[in-house]
Amino acid sequence: MDNETKRGEGFLELWNVLRRLRGENGCPWDKEQTLATLTPYLIEEAYEILDAVAADKTDDIAEELGDSLFLIVFCAEILADRSPHTLDSLSRAAAEKLKRRHPHVFGDKTLSTANASQRQWQEIKQEEQQSRSLLGKMPASLPSLTAAFRTQEKAASVGFDWPKVEQVVAKVEEELAEVKHELAERAATIRPGDGAADAPPRLAAEIGDLLFAVANLARFVRVDPERELRSTVTRFRSRFQHIEDQLKERGSHPTQATLEEMDALWEEAKALEKGER
């Protein structure tokens, strides 16, 4: 049997397993699920895919993609129970949408760059959705860094972008300078970690602008800011755990140690990371 004949058999087997689980003699848990109860699992699996991709472990990536595929098929079956939308119909609708938005592949248009393709996609999407803006809709629950990245990406697709990376860096420096100015203006009222009220609105807005500019720099140099910040948080947690472990061996604790002691252990953790790499 050739590969063309085998194509799709695995997907059909997954679909049949799901239908068995939700069938008359199936699993009680699977039969009780709804779209609402499955949503948290979809979100969790999406982040597990992110972790697997960040670790670049192909076996883990494959497993997490399979888990996500199962959940999508699961949701499609539940939707089919209460509407005319079936797994087949939504698959065909997605295929038709892809064809419409790639007229340079499925039609007679010609494109030569990825930027031109992305711009065309946004223009067609805007026309289909009758949207006021090329930026389209943004899910309210989308992580802020990802929302910034995607918004900037869409704007850049129609030419609203800096020509050179030096200009992007200059914008980051400009926003940082504005944050510094606001801090200087309020130096007497700002104390780190004192449990006081939220920062003044102007300072908060300037920090938001700085974060947006940094996300834009990440996009410009093709770095996923959400993924890299997650990696940085992981490194921070690992280094801080090293500080705690070393202090514990000395019969101490971060609340009892000086900043100089903890900083030295921090540098030690960084050196150990470099040695492992």
PASEBA-1860 file (N, C-alpha, C; in nm, 3 decimals):
! residues 277
1> MDNETKRG> 0.084/-0.119/0.000/0.000/0.000/0.000/0.088/0.125/0.000 ~ 0.070/0.219/-0.094/0.156/0.336/-0.102/0.112/0.443/-0.003 ~ 0.198/0.546/0.009/0.172/0.651/0.106/0.043/0.727/0.077 ~ 0.011/0.745/-0.052/-0.110/0.819/-0.089/-0.235/0.745/-0.040 ~ -0.232/0.612/-0.050/-0.347/0.533/-0.005/-0.361/0.539/0.147 ~ -0.249/0.543/0.218/-0.250/0.545/0.364/-0.288/0.681/0.420 ~ -0.275/0.784/0.339/-0.300/0.919/0.391/-0.441/0.931/0.450 ~ -0.448/0.979/0.572/-0.578/1.001/0.637/-0.625/0.884/0.722
9> EGFLELWN> -0.562/0.768/0.708/-0.608/0.652/0.785/-0.591/0.673/0.936 ~ -0.480/0.734/0.974/-0.456/0.760/1.116/-0.560/0.855/1.174 ~ -0.595/0.957/1.096/-0.694/1.052/1.141/-0.830/0.984/1.157 ~ -0.866/0.899/1.062/-0.993/0.828/1.070/-0.997/0.733/1.190 ~ -0.882/0.673/1.221/-0.876/0.585/1.338/-0.899/0.666/1.466 ~ -0.837/0.784/1.475/-0.858/0.871/1.590/-1.005/0.909/1.603 ~ -1.065/0.944/1.492/-1.206/0.983/1.490/-1.294/0.866/1.536 ~ -1.264/0.746/1.489/-1.342/0.628/1.528/-1.326/0.597/1.677
17> VLRRLRGE> -1.204/0.616/1.730/-1.181/0.595/1.874/-1.267/0.691/1.955 ~ -1.270/0.817/1.912/-1.351/0.917/1.982/-1.499/0.880/1.980 ~ -1.547/0.837/1.865/-1.689/0.802/1.852/-1.722/0.680/1.939 ~ -1.627/0.590/1.952/-1.646/0.474/2.041/-1.653/0.520/2.187 ~ -1.563/0.613/2.223/-1.560/0.663/2.361/-1.691/0.733/2.397 ~ -1.752/0.799/2.298/-1.875/0.874/2.325/-2.001/0.794/2.289 ~ -1.980/0.669/2.248/-2.091/0.585/2.207/-2.166/0.522/2.324 ~ -2.257/0.435/2.290/-2.348/0.375/2.389/-2.275/0.304/2.501
25> NGCPWDKE> -2.171/0.229/2.468/-2.096/0.156/2.570/-1.959/0.219/2.593 ~ -1.952/0.350/2.575/-1.826/0.420/2.587/-1.792/0.463/2.728 ~ -1.711/0.567/2.737/-1.660/0.616/2.865/-1.755/0.722/2.923 ~ -1.797/0.706/3.048/-1.889/0.804/3.109/-1.833/0.947/3.108 ~ -1.702/0.960/3.135/-1.642/1.094/3.139/-1.649/1.161/3.002 ~ -1.611/1.087/2.899/-1.611/1.144/2.764/-1.752/1.183/2.720 ~ -1.851/1.105/2.760/-1.989/1.134/2.720/-2.045/1.255/2.792 ~ -1.987/1.293/2.906/-2.036/1.407/2.983/-1.977/1.541/2.939
33> QTLATLTP> -1.872/1.536/2.857/-1.801/1.661/2.825/-1.882/1.753/2.733 ~ -1.856/1.883/2.749/-1.917/1.986/2.664/-1.806/2.073/2.607 ~ -1.843/2.164/2.517/-1.743/2.256/2.462/-1.682/2.340/2.575 ~ -1.764/2.380/2.669/-1.715/2.462/2.780/-1.617/2.386/2.869 ~ -1.646/2.258/2.896/-1.557/2.182/2.984/-1.427/2.145/2.915 ~ -1.426/2.138/2.783/-1.304/2.102/2.710/-1.212/2.220/2.684 ~ -1.265/2.343/2.692/-1.184/2.461/2.663/-1.056/2.469/2.747 ~ -1.061/2.445/2.879/-0.937/2.452/2.958/-0.831/2.353/2.909
41> YLIEEAYE> -0.875/2.237/2.861/-0.779/2.138/2.812/-0.713/2.185/2.682 ~ -0.793/2.252/2.597/-0.736/2.307/2.474/-0.628/2.409/2.505 ~ -0.655/2.496/2.602/-0.557/2.598/2.640/-0.432/2.532/2.697 ~ -0.452/2.433/2.784/-0.338/2.364/2.845/-0.253/2.295/2.739 ~ -0.318/2.227/2.645/-0.243/2.158/2.539/-0.166/2.256/2.452 ~ -0.224/2.374/2.426/-0.154/2.475/2.346/-0.024/2.515/2.413 ~ -0.028/2.533/2.545/0.094/2.571/2.616/0.192/2.454/2.625 ~ 0.140/2.333/2.630/0.230/2.218/2.631/0.302/2.204/2.496
49> ILDAVAAD> 0.234/2.241/2.388/0.301/2.244/2.258/0.411/2.349/2.258 ~ 0.382/2.466/2.315/0.483/2.572/2.325/0.606/2.523/2.400 ~ 0.584/2.455/2.512/0.697/2.405/2.591/0.778/2.303/2.511 ~ 0.710/2.214/2.440/0.778/2.111/2.363/0.859/2.172/2.249 ~ 0.801/2.272/2.183/0.872/2.339/2.073/0.993/2.414/2.126 ~ 0.977/2.482/2.242/1.088/2.555/2.302/1.203/2.462/2.338 ~ 1.168/2.340/2.383/1.271/2.241/2.417/1.324/2.169/2.294 ~ 1.255/2.189/2.181/1.295/2.127/2.053/1.306/1.975/2.063
57> KTDDIAEE> 1.207/1.916/2.131/1.201/1.770/2.144/1.092/1.718/2.051 ~ 1.135/1.659/1.941/1.039/1.621/1.836/0.937/1.518/1.884 ~ 0.978/1.424/1.968/0.883/1.324/2.017/0.775/1.390/2.104 ~ 0.818/1.483/2.188/0.722/1.554/2.273/0.629/1.642/2.189 ~ 0.685/1.707/2.088/0.603/1.791/2.000/0.496/1.706/1.933 ~ 0.538/1.590/1.882/0.443/1.501/1.814/0.333/1.455/1.909 ~ 0.369/1.421/2.032/0.269/1.374/2.129/0.169/1.485/2.161 ~ 0.220/1.607/2.185/0.131/1.718/2.222/0.042/1.759/2.104
65> LGDSLFLI> 0.094/1.754/1.983/0.011/1.782/1.866/-0.100/1.679/1.854 ~ -0.067/1.553/1.882/-0.169/1.448/1.878/-0.277/1.470/1.981 ~ -0.236/1.510/2.103/-0.335/1.538/2.208/-0.426/1.653/2.167 ~ -0.367/1.756/2.107/-0.447/1.872/2.064/-0.541/1.834/1.951 ~ -0.493/1.751/1.860/-0.577/1.706/1.749/-0.698/1.629/1.801 ~ -0.675/1.544/1.901/-0.785/1.469/1.961/-0.890/1.563/2.020 ~ -0.843/1.666/2.091/-0.936/1.760/2.153/-1.015/1.839/2.049 ~ -0.951/1.874/1.939/-1.020/1.946/1.832/-1.127/1.858/1.768
73> VFCAEILA> -1.093/1.731/1.744/-1.190/1.637/1.690/-1.305/1.618/1.790 ~ -1.271/1.610/1.917/-1.369/1.596/2.025/-1.468/1.714/2.022 ~ -1.415/1.835/2.015/-1.499/1.954/2.011/-1.587/1.956/1.886 ~ -1.529/1.915/1.774/-1.606/1.912/1.649/-1.723/1.815/1.658 ~ -1.702/1.701/1.722/-1.810/1.604/1.738/-1.921/1.657/1.828 ~ -1.883/1.726/1.935/-1.983/1.785/2.023/-2.062/1.892/1.949 ~ -1.993/1.973/1.869/-2.060/2.076/1.790/-2.158/2.013/1.692 ~ -2.120/1.900/1.634/-2.206/1.832/1.537/-2.335/1.781/1.603
81> DRSPHTLD> -2.329/1.753/1.733/-2.448/1.705/1.804/-2.555/1.813/1.816 ~ -2.514/1.939/1.810/-2.610/2.048/1.835/-2.621/2.146/1.719 ~ -2.561/2.112/1.605/-2.566/2.204/1.490/-2.541/2.126/1.362 ~ -2.557/2.190/1.246/-2.529/2.123/1.120/-2.380/2.116/1.087 ~ -2.297/2.173/1.173/-2.152/2.175/1.148/-2.088/2.045/1.192 ~ -2.035/1.971/1.096/-1.970/1.844/1.125/-1.819/1.858/1.106 ~ -1.746/1.754/1.145/-1.601/1.755/1.126/-1.568/1.769/0.978 ~ -1.644/1.702/0.893/-1.622/1.712/0.748/-1.652/1.853/0.698
89> SLSRAAAE> -1.764/1.910/0.742/-1.803/2.041/0.690/-1.708/2.151/0.736 ~ -1.663/2.144/0.862/-1.570/2.248/0.908/-1.432/2.230/0.844 ~ -1.394/2.105/0.812/-1.268/2.082/0.742/-1.274/2.139/0.600 ~ -1.387/2.116/0.533/-1.403/2.170/0.398/-1.407/2.323/0.401 ~ -1.473/2.379/0.502/-1.480/2.525/0.514/-1.341/2.584/0.534 ~ -1.261/2.518/0.616/-1.124/2.566/0.639/-1.041/2.556/0.511 ~ -1.060/2.446/0.437/-0.987/2.429/0.311/-1.027/2.536/0.210 ~ -1.156/2.566/0.201/-1.202/2.669/0.109/-1.149/2.807/0.148
97> KLKRRHPH> -1.144/2.833/0.277/-1.091/2.960/0.324/-0.943/2.974/0.283 ~ -0.867/2.868/0.301/-0.726/2.871/0.264/-0.708/2.894/0.113 ~ -0.794/2.833/0.034/-0.787/2.853/-0.111/-0.817/2.998/-0.148 ~ -0.923/3.054/-0.085/-0.960/3.194/-0.113/-0.848/3.290/-0.076 ~ -0.779/3.261/0.033/-0.677/3.354/0.083/-0.539/3.328/0.024 ~ -0.530/3.230/-0.066/-0.405/3.204/-0.137/-0.430/3.201/-0.288 ~ -0.483/3.311/-0.344/-0.510/3.312/-0.489/-0.383/3.300/-0.573 ~ -0.267/3.326/-0.514/-0.141/3.311/-0.586/-0.100/3.163/-0.597
105> VFGDKTLS> -0.168/3.077/-0.520/-0.141/2.933/-0.528/-0.256/2.861/-0.598 ~ -0.381/2.899/-0.565/-0.498/2.830/-0.620/-0.569/2.913/-0.727 ~ -0.515/3.028/-0.759/-0.574/3.113/-0.863/-0.470/3.160/-0.962 ~ -0.495/3.276/-1.021/-0.405/3.323/-1.126/-0.319/3.441/-1.084 ~ -0.322/3.475/-0.953/-0.237/3.584/-0.906/-0.093/3.536/-0.889 ~ 0.001/3.633/-0.885/0.142/3.601/-0.868/0.200/3.682/-0.754 ~ 0.267/3.615/-0.662/0.336/3.680/-0.551/0.475/3.620/-0.538 ~ 0.570/3.701/-0.491/0.707/3.650/-0.483/0.767/3.658/-0.343
113> TANASQRQ> 0.700/3.726/-0.249/0.757/3.739/-0.115/0.655/3.701/-0.008 ~ 0.709/3.663/0.109/0.623/3.628/0.222/0.544/3.749/0.271 ~ 0.607/3.868/0.268/0.537/3.989/0.312/0.417/4.019/0.223 ~ 0.435/4.002/0.093/0.324/4.027/-0.001/0.211/3.927/0.023 ~ 0.247/3.804/0.053/0.146/3.702/0.081/0.069/3.735/0.208 ~ 0.141/3.780/0.310/0.075/3.815/0.436/-0.016/3.936/0.419 ~ 0.028/4.034/0.339/-0.054/4.153/0.314/-0.181/4.115/0.240 ~ -0.168/4.029/0.142/-0.284/3.983/0.067/-0.382/3.909/0.157
121> WQEIKQEE> -0.330/3.824/0.246/-0.414/3.751/0.342/-0.496/3.847/0.425 ~ -0.431/3.951/0.480/-0.501/4.046/0.565/-0.608/4.124/0.488 ~ -0.578/4.159/0.362/-0.674/4.234/0.280/-0.796/4.148/0.248 ~ -0.774/4.023/0.214/-0.886/3.933/0.183/-0.968/3.907/0.309 ~ -0.900/3.886/0.421/-0.969/3.861/0.549/-1.055/3.980/0.588 ~ -1.002/4.101/0.570/-1.077/4.221/0.604/-1.203/4.232/0.518 ~ -1.189/4.200/0.390/-1.304/4.207/0.300/-1.409/4.102/0.337 ~ -1.365/3.981/0.369/-1.458/3.874/0.406/-1.534/3.907/0.533
129> QQSRSLLG> -1.465/3.964/0.631/-1.527/3.991/0.761/-1.592/4.128/0.768 ~ -1.580/4.205/0.659/-1.635/4.341/0.657/-1.584/4.420/0.778 ~ -1.455/4.404/0.805/-1.394/4.469/0.921/-1.351/4.611/0.886 ~ -1.358/4.699/0.985/-1.315/4.838/0.964/-1.164/4.847/0.950 ~ -1.093/4.751/1.005/-0.947/4.760/1.010/-0.880/4.632/0.960 ~ -0.763/4.648/0.900/-0.683/4.533/0.860/-0.634/4.453/0.981 ~ -0.635/4.517/1.096/-0.588/4.448/1.217/-0.685/4.339/1.260 ~ -0.809/4.348/1.215/-0.908/4.245/1.246/-0.941/4.237/1.395
137> KMPASLPS> -1.000/4.125/1.434/-1.039/4.105/1.573/-0.923/4.048/1.654 ~ -0.925/4.075/1.784/-0.823/4.021/1.873/-0.892/3.955/1.991 ~ -0.868/3.825/2.014/-0.930/3.758/2.128/-0.894/3.830/2.258 ~ -0.995/3.854/2.341/-0.972/3.928/2.465/-0.877/3.855/2.559 ~ -0.874/3.722/2.551/-0.792/3.644/2.643/-0.652/3.614/2.588 ~ -0.618/3.668/2.471/-0.486/3.643/2.413/-0.379/3.705/2.501 ~ -0.270/3.632/2.534/-0.163/3.690/2.616/-0.114/3.822/2.556 ~ -0.085/3.918/2.640/-0.055/4.054/2.594/0.064/4.061/2.500
145> LTAAFRTQ> 0.170/3.988/2.529/0.287/3.991/2.441/0.253/3.935/2.303 ~ 0.178/3.828/2.301/0.137/3.770/2.173/0.044/3.866/2.099 ~ -0.045/3.932/2.172/-0.134/4.029/2.110/-0.055/4.144/2.048 ~ 0.047/4.191/2.119/0.132/4.298/2.066/0.205/4.251/1.940 ~ 0.262/4.131/1.948/0.336/4.074/1.835/0.247/4.062/1.711 ~ 0.128/4.006/1.728/0.039/3.984/1.613/-0.015/4.115/1.558 ~ -0.044/4.211/1.646/-0.092/4.341/1.600/0.014/4.411/1.516 ~ 0.137/4.411/1.565/0.247/4.473/1.492/0.275/4.400/1.361
153> EKAASVGF> 0.263/4.269/1.363/0.285/4.189/1.243/0.185/4.224/1.135 ~ 0.059/4.241/1.174/-0.046/4.275/1.077/-0.024/4.416/1.021 ~ 0.014/4.510/1.108/0.040/4.646/1.061/0.160/4.648/0.967 ~ 0.262/4.569/0.999/0.382/4.565/0.916/0.354/4.505/0.779 ~ 0.252/4.418/0.770/0.223/4.351/0.642/0.179/4.449/0.535 ~ 0.132/4.568/0.576/0.091/4.669/0.478/0.189/4.787/0.475 ~ 0.309/4.762/0.527/0.414/4.863/0.517/0.429/4.956/0.635 ~ 0.344/4.942/0.738/0.355/5.029/0.855/0.459/4.969/0.949
161> DWPKVEQV> 0.586/4.994/0.917/0.696/4.930/0.989/0.823/5.014/0.974 ~ 0.916/4.995/1.065/1.045/5.062/1.053/1.128/4.996/0.944 ~ 1.202/5.074/0.865/1.286/5.014/0.759/1.407/4.940/0.814 ~ 1.463/4.989/0.928/1.588/4.932/0.979/1.574/4.899/1.128 ~ 1.649/4.797/1.169/1.642/4.753/1.308/1.694/4.861/1.401 ~ 1.789/4.943/1.355/1.842/5.050/1.439/1.731/5.147/1.482 ~ 1.634/5.168/1.395/1.523/5.257/1.428/1.431/5.194/1.532 ~ 1.418/5.062/1.526/1.337/4.991/1.625/1.404/5.000/1.762
169> VAKVEEEL> 1.536/4.981/1.763/1.611/4.991/1.889/1.601/5.133/1.944 ~ 1.610/5.231/1.856/1.599/5.371/1.898/1.463/5.398/1.962 ~ 1.358/5.334/1.911/1.223/5.350/1.969/1.218/5.290/2.108 ~ 1.283/5.176/2.127/1.289/5.115/2.261/1.360/5.210/2.357 ~ 1.472/5.268/2.311/1.548/5.360/2.395/1.466/5.486/2.426 ~ 1.389/5.532/2.328/1.303/5.648/2.349/1.199/5.620/2.457 ~ 1.136/5.501/2.448/1.033/5.466/2.547/1.095/5.446/2.685 ~ 1.216/5.391/2.690/1.285/5.373/2.817/1.317/5.509/2.880
177> AEVKHELA> 1.358/5.604/2.796/1.387/5.739/2.845/1.263/5.803/2.905 ~ 1.147/5.778/2.843/1.023/5.835/2.895/0.985/5.771/3.029 ~ 1.013/5.642/3.044/0.991/5.575/3.172/1.082/5.636/3.278 ~ 1.208/5.655/3.243/1.304/5.715/3.337/1.258/5.855/3.380 ~ 1.205/5.931/3.284/1.157/6.065/3.315/1.043/6.060/3.416 ~ 0.949/5.968/3.394/0.836/5.955/3.487/0.883/5.909/3.624 ~ 0.983/5.821/3.627/1.037/5.776/3.755/1.103/5.891/3.829 ~ 1.177/5.975/3.756/1.245/6.089/3.818/1.144/6.188/3.874
185> ERAATIRP> 1.033/6.204/3.801/0.930/6.297/3.845/0.864/6.252/3.975 ~ 0.865/6.121/3.998/0.795/6.065/4.115/0.888/5.988/4.207 ~ 1.014/6.019/4.202/1.114/5.944/4.280/1.081/5.940/4.429 ~ 1.026/6.048/4.480/1.000/6.055/4.624/0.882/5.970/4.666 ~ 0.796/5.934/4.572/0.673/5.860/4.609/0.677/5.714/4.570 ~ 0.783/5.671/4.500/0.791/5.532/4.453/0.892/5.454/4.535 ~ 0.848/5.347/4.597/0.936/5.260/4.674/0.911/5.117/4.629 ~ 1.018/5.042/4.600/1.000/4.905/4.549/0.937/4.812/4.652
193> GDGAADAP> 0.831/4.743/4.609/0.772/4.638/4.691/0.721/4.682/4.827 ~ 0.673/4.805/4.839/0.626/4.850/4.970/0.478/4.826/4.991 ~ 0.413/4.759/4.893/0.272/4.729/4.909/0.182/4.850/4.894 ~ 0.237/4.956/4.835/0.157/5.077/4.818/0.059/5.060/4.704 ~ -0.017/5.165/4.676/-0.116/5.160/4.568/-0.047/5.146/4.433 ~ -0.126/5.120/4.329/-0.071/5.106/4.194/0.008/5.229/4.154 ~ 0.098/5.209/4.056/0.178/5.320/4.004/0.087/5.424/3.940 ~ 0.134/5.550/3.935/0.056/5.655/3.870/0.022/5.616/3.726
201> PRLAAEIG> -0.095/5.652/3.676/-0.137/5.613/3.542/-0.037/5.649/3.432 ~ 0.026/5.766/3.443/0.120/5.807/3.339/0.242/5.715/3.335 ~ 0.295/5.681/3.451/0.408/5.589/3.457/0.369/5.452/3.404 ~ 0.252/5.404/3.443/0.204/5.274/3.397/0.192/5.271/3.244 ~ 0.140/5.382/3.188/0.123/5.390/3.042/0.258/5.388/2.972 ~ 0.358/5.457/3.030/0.490/5.460/2.968/0.557/5.322/2.972 ~ 0.536/5.250/3.080/0.590/5.114/3.088/0.521/5.024/2.986 ~ 0.389/5.044/2.967/0.317/4.969/2.863/0.374/4.998/2.725
209> DLLFAVAN> 0.405/5.125/2.697/0.465/5.163/2.569/0.602/5.097/2.551 ~ 0.678/5.091/2.661/0.810/5.028/2.655/0.798/4.879/2.622 ~ 0.706/4.811/2.688/0.685/4.669/2.661/0.642/4.646/2.516 ~ 0.556/4.734/2.466/0.510/4.723/2.328/0.626/4.741/2.232 ~ 0.715/4.836/2.262/0.831/4.860/2.176/0.927/4.742/2.178 ~ 0.945/4.681/2.295/1.032/4.564/2.305/0.972/4.446/2.227 ~ 0.840/4.429/2.236/0.774/4.323/2.159/0.793/4.348/2.010 ~ 0.789/4.473/1.969/0.809/4.507/1.828/0.951/4.475/1.784
217> LARFVRVD> 1.048/4.501/1.871/1.187/4.465/1.839/1.199/4.314/1.821 ~ 1.135/4.239/1.910/1.138/4.092/1.899/1.080/4.048/1.765 ~ 0.965/4.107/1.728/0.903/4.071/1.600/0.997/4.104/1.483 ~ 1.061/4.220/1.488/1.145/4.266/1.378/1.261/4.170/1.352 ~ 1.317/4.114/1.461/1.431/4.023/1.445/1.387/3.877/1.450 ~ 1.255/3.854/1.437/1.197/3.720/1.427/1.219/3.635/1.553 ~ 1.189/3.696/1.665/1.192/3.626/1.794/1.051/3.631/1.852 ~ 1.002/3.517/1.900/0.871/3.512/1.964/0.884/3.565/2.106
225> PERELRST> 0.833/3.684/2.136/0.854/3.741/2.270/0.788/3.660/2.381 ~ 0.673/3.602/2.353/0.604/3.521/2.454/0.688/3.400/2.492 ~ 0.740/3.332/2.390/0.822/3.212/2.415/0.950/3.247/2.489 ~ 1.018/3.353/2.446/1.146/3.387/2.506/1.130/3.440/2.648 ~ 1.021/3.512/2.674/0.999/3.558/2.811/0.970/3.440/2.901 ~ 0.896/3.343/2.851/0.871/3.221/2.929/1.002/3.150/2.960 ~ 1.093/3.144/2.861/1.223/3.081/2.882/1.304/3.157/2.986 ~ 1.296/3.290/2.981/1.368/3.372/3.078/1.313/3.350/3.219
233> VTRFRSRF> 1.181/3.341/3.230/1.120/3.314/3.361/1.166/3.179/3.415 ~ 1.175/3.080/3.326/1.222/2.947/3.367/1.365/2.953/3.416 ~ 1.451/3.029/3.345/1.590/3.043/3.388/1.599/3.114/3.523 ~ 1.518/3.218/3.539/1.518/3.292/3.665/1.481/3.200/3.781 ~ 1.374/3.122/3.760/1.328/3.033/3.866/1.436/2.931/3.901 ~ 1.505/2.879/3.798/1.610/2.780/3.822/1.727/2.842/3.900 ~ 1.765/2.964/3.864/1.876/3.031/3.933/1.838/3.066/4.077 ~ 1.715/3.111/4.096/1.673/3.146/4.231/1.664/3.021/4.318
241> QHIEDQLK> 1.622/2.910/4.258/1.618/2.783/4.331/1.759/2.744/4.376 ~ 1.858/2.772/4.290/1.998/2.744/4.325/2.039/2.827/4.447 ~ 1.998/2.954/4.449/2.028/3.040/4.563/1.968/2.980/4.690 ~ 1.842/2.940/4.682/1.775/2.883/4.799/1.843/2.755/4.846 ~ 1.878/2.668/4.749/1.941/2.540/4.785/2.076/2.561/4.853 ~ 2.155/2.652/4.797/2.288/2.677/4.854/2.279/2.741/4.993 ~ 2.185/2.832/5.007/2.168/2.895/5.138/2.119/2.793/5.241 ~ 2.032/2.702/5.198/1.981/2.599/5.289/2.095/2.511/5.340
249> ERGSHPTQ> 2.190/2.478/5.250/2.305/2.397/5.290/2.389/2.468/5.395 ~ 2.384/2.600/5.394/2.461/2.679/5.490/2.378/2.709/5.616 ~ 2.259/2.653/5.621/2.172/2.679/5.735/2.110/2.816/5.732 ~ 2.096/2.871/5.610/2.042/3.006/5.596/1.920/3.004/5.504 ~ 1.870/3.124/5.473/1.748/3.140/5.395/1.755/3.277/5.326 ~ 1.688/3.294/5.209/1.693/3.425/5.143/1.655/3.542/5.233 ~ 1.562/3.519/5.326/1.523/3.629/5.415/1.632/3.665/5.515 ~ 1.732/3.574/5.530/1.841/3.597/5.625/1.970/3.638/5.556
257> ATLEEMDA> 1.976/3.620/5.424/2.098/3.648/5.350/2.103/3.793/5.302 ~ 2.225/3.839/5.275/2.241/3.974/5.220/2.225/3.969/5.069 ~ 2.200/4.083/5.010/2.189/4.091/4.864/2.319/4.048/4.799 ~ 2.433/4.082/4.860/2.564/4.045/4.804/2.580/3.893/4.800 ~ 2.536/3.825/4.908/2.545/3.679/4.912/2.459/3.617/4.801 ~ 2.338/3.665/4.790/2.247/3.609/4.689/2.296/3.640/4.548 ~ 2.353/3.759/4.527/2.403/3.795/4.395/2.519/3.705/4.356 ~ 2.606/3.672/4.451/2.719/3.583/4.422/2.669/3.444/4.383
265> LWEEAKAL> 2.568/3.396/4.453/2.511/3.264/4.420/2.439/3.268/4.286 ~ 2.379/3.382/4.254/2.315/3.400/4.123/2.418/3.384/4.011 ~ 2.532/3.451/4.027/2.639/3.441/3.927/2.692/3.299/3.919 ~ 2.694/3.231/4.031/2.738/3.091/4.034/2.641/3.004/3.953 ~ 2.511/3.029/3.969/2.411/2.954/3.893/2.427/2.979/3.744 ~ 2.453/3.103/3.706/2.473/3.136/3.564/2.595/3.062/3.509 ~ 2.702/3.056/3.588/2.824/2.987/3.544/2.798/2.838/3.526 ~ 2.718/2.781/3.617/2.684/2.639/3.606/2.602/2.613/3.478
273> EKGER> 2.512/2.705/3.445/2.433/2.691/3.322/2.523/2.690/3.200 ~ 2.621/2.780/3.198/2.713/2.787/3.084/2.794/2.659/3.072 ~ 2.832/2.604/3.188/2.908/2.479/3.187/2.827/2.364/3.134 ~ 2.696/2.361/3.167/2.607/2.256/3.117/2.586/2.267/2.968 ~ 2.577/2.393/2.919/2.558/2.412/2.775/2.682/2.375/2.698
END
